[in-house]
Amino acid sequence: MRTSSGSLSLSKGTILPKPPWFVSARTAATVSEGLTRFRAEGGIGTLVKTLLAALRA
């Protein structure tokens, strides 16, 4: 079987951050701590800080 020569392949790179449970995620500890703090205390400020940390991954 052959693949189509006109197909689009995105084999390298992605704009999505690695999930915090990946061992190789640089911000895993910070994001996990932020999510835990958000669930315990609530507050939109905590969530915004956590999301910004996740996007830095």
N, C-alpha and C positions, 0 to 999 in steps of 0.2 A: 504494500500500500504506500502511496505517496501522499504527502501533505500538499495542500494547495500552495502554489508559489506566491499567491497574493495574500496569504494570511498574515496577520499582524502578530508578532511575537514580542512579549515583554519579559524576556527571560532575566534581564538584569535590572536592578534598581526598583524602588517603589517609593511612593510618597507617603505611605502609611507607616506610622511608628510601630516598632515591635511591641507586642503585648508585654505587660510587666512580668508575666510568669515565665517568659523566655529567659534562660540563664544568661544569654548574651545581651540582654537589654541593660543599657548603662544606668537608666533611671528607675530600675525596678524597685529598689528599696524605698525611694522617695515617693513614687506613685502609689505603692502598696500602703505606705504609712498614711499618705494623704487620703486615700479612699477609706481606710479604716477610721481616720479622724472624722471624715465627713459623715460616715454612717453613725458614729457615736455622738457627735455634737451637732451635726447639721451645719447650715450656713452656706450661703452662696459663695462667699469669699474663699472658703476652704476648697470648694469644688473648682473654682476658677484657677487657683494656684496649682491644684493637682492636675488639671487638664493642661495647663501650660507646661508643667514638668513632663507630662506624658508626650507632648509634641516635641520636646527637646531630644527625645530618644533617638 
